[in-house]
Amino acid sequence: MKSISEPTTRTLHVPGAVLTYDVRSRNDSNERTLLLVGWPMGASGFAALARHLTDRTVVTYDPRGVERSNRTDDALNSTVDGQAADLNHLITALGGGPIDVFGTSGGAVNSLALIARHSADVAVLVAHEPPLASALPDRSTAVAAMRDIEETYMRSGFGAGMAKFIALASHRGPIPADFLDRPAPDPQMFGLPTEDDGSRGDVLLSRMIGDYELDFDAIRSAPTRVIVGAGEASEGELANRGAHAIADRLDTEAVIFPGGHGGFSDNDYGRPGKAEEFATKLREVLG
């Protein structure tokens, strides 16, 4: 396996936040720089994947309000367009595009929005399991379930909100019309707190992004090669269905990646995946 430098940590001031990012340099590589994008996951979730991507310079970062990236404004919620603007600023700081991008979950949605607005930034985008409820046939019930999660969080706190999020994210198949009429899941089932500590700073539960409307025309006309990825072990789950729906809208087919929604992770992040196999597949599709 080729060697790569230890991460160098840098900061970038953008409107309303200071972003923290890490650069694992490989100066003797002819491959384009690869930016790994998550949301609401930060750089730490990509540690295993980055260890196996030694053929190029790899950049990871913490989105605004996540881990080391502090907000300088007083807004809690982050919009998809705002996250896309942050990515544009970050790519500019890296020397400008085009670079390659791997975005997963909400990071895939944010990266697709980046392509629609700043297509020159990215040569190849791999959008892995974007949980875009607005692209699904059952969008009305799926989006309503997401709004219910936000309302539950604001009313009852983290445990109650996260329990509903897990129930929605792990549900396989279309969201049934009676989904919101079912008994609320018990947070204890997932090892979550049952008491409300009064905090309301969770970036995921305070504003879910599944209702975002992508500009598919702009993405289709962009020079960027867009690859949509779906996990082999997450078939039928909302994010996996979102991947297939988006691929269909882009007149392509989703590429199947090892593992499930967190297939790029390992035990270090508490979400066992298949990081080495995932990295091999990612290098293959990047070309």
N, C-alpha and C positions, 0 to 999 in steps of 0.2 A: 504494500500500500504506500502511495506517495505521501510525503510529509507535507504538513501545512503549518503555518505559524500559529502561535497561541493568539487568541482573540485580543485585538486592541480596541479598547472602549473609547468612544467619542460621544460628544453631545452636539445637538443642532437646535438652535433657537428658531422656532417657527411661530406664526401668529397664534397666541394663546397657549403655548406649551414649549417645553424643552424636551426634545426627543433624545433618548439614549440608545446608541446602536453599537454593535460589535463587528469588527472586520477581521476575518480570518484570511490573511493574504497568501496568495500563491503567485508570485511575480513571474515565474517561468512558465506559466500556463498560457496557451493560446485561446482558451475557452473564455466566453464572456462571464463577467461577474454575475453571480446568482444571489438574488435577494429573497429571503424567506419571510413570508408575511402571514401572521396570524391575527385573529381578533375573536374574543378578547384575550387570547393567549399571547404572552410576551416571548422574548428571546429564549428564555430558559426551556420552553417546550420543544425547541429545535436542537437542543444540544446533541442528542443521539444522532439525528439525521446529519447534522453538520460534520460530525466525526467521520462519517462515511463518504463525504463529498470532498475528496482531497485532490480532485483534478482541476479545481478552479478556485478563485477567490469567492468566499461565501460571506454574506452580510446578514445579520439578524438584528431585530430592533424591538423595542417595547413601544407599542402604540400609546398615544397620549392618554394619561390617566391610568396606565397599566405599569406595575412594577416600578422601574426606575425613571419612567418618563412623567415628569410632573407637569400639571396644568398651571398656567399663569393667569388664566381667566377664572371666573367663578361658575362656569357652566359644567354640569355633570355629564350631560348627554353628548355623545359624539355622533355626528351624522356620517353617512357613507361618503358623501361628497367631501366633507371635511377630512376624513381619513384618506381619501384619494389625493387631496391636496397635500397632505403630509407626505405621502409616498412620492409625489412629484418633487417636493422640496428635498427629500432624502436622496433621490436619484440624482438630482442636480448637484448636491453636496458630494456625491460619489464620483463626480466628473461628467455626469450627463449620460443619456442613453445613446443607443439602445443597450439595455442589459436584459438578462433573463430573470423571471420572477416565478416563484412557487408560492401560491396563496392557498391557505386552507381554511375551511369553515367561513367565519365572517371575514377573514383575510382574503378569501377567494372573491367574495362579493366586492370588497373594497378594491381589489386589484382589477376586477372587471370594470368597475367604475373608472379606475385610472385609465384603462385602455380607451374608454369612450371619450375621455377628456384630453388625454395626453398620449396619444398612440405612439408618438416618436420615442417615448421613454422605454418601451419594452419590445424586444425582438421576439421572444417566446414567453408566453404565459401559460403555466399549468395551474388551472383553477380546480382545486380538490375539494369536493363535497361542499359546495356553497349552499347554505340552508335558506334558499330563496323561496319562501312560501308563495310569493306573488307569481311565480312561474308555474305553479302546480294547478292541475284541474280543480282541486279542492281548495283553492286559494282562500275562499271566504271563511271556511271553518278553520283552516290552518292559521291565518292571520288573526282571527278572533281568539284562538287559543294563545297566541303570542301576546296579544293585548291583555288577556286575562292574567298571564304570568306577571306582566308589569304591574297591573293593578293589585294583584295578590302581594307582591313584594312591597309596594308602597304602603299597603294596608297592614300587612302582618309580618313583614321582615324576611330575612334571607332564607331561613329554613323552609318556610312555606312556599316561597317563590321558587327556590331551587328544586324542591320536590316536584312541583308542577313542570318545571323545565325538563327535568330528567324524564318524566313520564311522557312528555311530548316528543323529546328528541329520540327516545328509544322505541316509540310506537312504530310498528311496521304496517305499511299500507296507508291508503287514504285516511284522512282524519274524519271520523264519522260525525254525522250531524248532531248526535247526542253527546259528543265528547265533553263539553262543558257541563253537562248535567250529571256526569258521573261523580261519585264521591271523591273529594280531594285526597291525593296520596298523603300518607303519613310520613313526615320528614324522617322519623326514626327508622323507617325502612331503608333509608339510604345513608344512615349515620349522620344525619344533619341535625342541627339544634332545633329544639321545639320552642324555645323562648326567643322573643324578639328583643334584641339588644338595642334597638332604636336607630341603628346606623342605616343609611340609605345611599351608600357610595359605590355599590356594585355596578360596574359599567355594563355588564351583560344584562342583568335583570331590570335595570332602570330604563333601558331603551333597546329593544330587540330590533334587528334590522331586516327581518324577513319580508317586510312589506315594501322594500325598496323596489322601484321600477327601473330596471336596466334599460339603457338605450341600445337595443340590439342592432339597430341599423348602423349606428356609429361603430359598434364592435365588429360587425361583419365587414364594414368598409375599411377598417384599420389595417395597416401593413403588418401588424402583429400576428404571429401564428398562435392561435389559441387552442389549447388542449384542455378538455374538461375531464377530470378524474373522479372515479367512484370507487369506494372500497369493496373488496370482494366479500368481506364479512358483515357489511352493513346494508345489504340489499333490503329495500323496502322502508328503511328509515328516512325521516324527512330530508336530511341533508343529502343522502344518497339519491333520493327521488328528485331533489333539486338539481343535482348534477345531470341526471338523464334529461330532465326537462329543459335545462339550459342548452345542453348539447343539441337537442332536437331543434331548439329555436335558432341555433347557429349552423344548422344543416350539417351536423357531424354526429359522431357516436362517442359516447363516454369511453375513456380508457380505464380499464380495471386495474387498480393498484392493490398490493398486498395489504392484508389487515382490514380494519374497519375505519371508523372516523378518525381515530388517532393512530393509524397504522405506521406513522413515521416516528412514533415515540418508543420509549423502552421503560424499564422499571425505575430508572432514575427520576422520571417525571410522574411516576405513579400510575401511568396508563400503558400497560404492556402492549407493545406493537411488534412490528417486524422491520425495525429501522434499517438493517443492512439490505434486506430484500427490497424495501421501499426505495432506498437510495439507488440501487441497481436499476429499478424500473424508471425512476426519475431521470437518471442519466440517459437511459435508452430513449425516452420520449423527447428529451431536450435536443437530442441529435448532435 
